[in-house]
Amino acid sequence: MITLSHDLRIWLCAGHSDTRKGFDGLSALVQHMLNKNPFAGQVFVFRGRRGDKIKLLWWDGQGLCMYYKRLEQD
């Protein structure tokens, strides 16, 4: 079961990101471009170039979790 705290911060990363990036690439973006700690329990949301794909990166206390969603037009 996934539990989220009531004081969870969700960061929407402006612009588009390369959705081919994995854990290491996205956590490097968080560290270098946003100056945030990807291991602080916050959620970082990245969107693809066309806007039909999003990735969420979240540290759950034991490891990084990545959620990927492809949005359909219909």
C-alpha positions as a printed Julia matrix, in Angstrom:
74×3 Matrix{Float64}:
  0.0    0.0     0.0
  1.3    3.44   -0.93
  0.8    6.08    1.73
  1.5    9.75    1.13
  1.99  12.23    3.92
 -0.26  15.26    4.29
  2.69  17.64    3.87
  3.94  16.05    0.63
  5.29  18.51   -1.94
  4.69  17.9    -5.62
  6.95  19.69   -8.09
  5.7   20.15  -11.66
  8.78  20.55  -13.82
  8.05  23.23  -16.42
  8.68  22.54  -20.08
  9.28  19.09  -21.49
 11.71  16.37  -20.53
 13.23  13.42  -22.33
 10.9   10.63  -21.21
 13.52   8.03  -22.18
 15.46   8.95  -19.05
 15.35   6.56  -16.15
 15.97   6.87  -12.43
 19.5    8.25  -12.74
 18.75  10.73  -15.52
 15.66  12.18  -13.87
 17.26  12.38  -10.43
 20.22  14.21  -12.03
 17.74  16.69  -13.55
 16.2   17.25  -10.13
 19.61  17.84   -8.53
 21.22  20.02  -11.19
 18.34  21.88  -12.84
 15.95  22.28   -9.9
 18.54  22.34   -7.08
 16.37  19.9    -5.1
 17.14  16.63   -3.35
 15.39  13.73   -5.15
 15.73  11.63   -1.97
 13.74  13.99    0.27
 10.34  12.3    -0.24
  8.94  14.87   -2.66
  7.26  14.0    -5.96
  8.7   15.37   -9.2
  6.51  15.34  -12.31
  8.01  15.45  -15.81
  6.12  15.66  -19.09
  7.12  14.51  -22.56
  7.56  16.73  -25.6
  4.09  16.05  -27.04
  2.39  16.22  -23.65
  1.01  12.7   -23.89
  3.49  11.09  -21.47
  4.28  11.92  -17.87
  6.74  10.44  -15.4
  6.69  10.85  -11.64
  9.79  10.34   -9.53
  9.35   9.75   -5.79
 11.55   8.53   -2.94
  9.41   6.35   -0.67
 12.0    5.97    2.09
 13.38   2.69    0.76
 14.14   3.5    -2.86
 13.21   5.6    -5.85
  9.85   4.9    -7.45
  9.05   5.91  -11.0
  5.51   6.03  -12.31
  4.91   6.36  -16.03
  1.62   7.24  -17.71
  0.82   7.52  -21.38
 -2.31   9.58  -21.96
 -4.57   8.54  -24.82
 -6.32  11.07  -27.02
 -9.77   9.49  -26.78
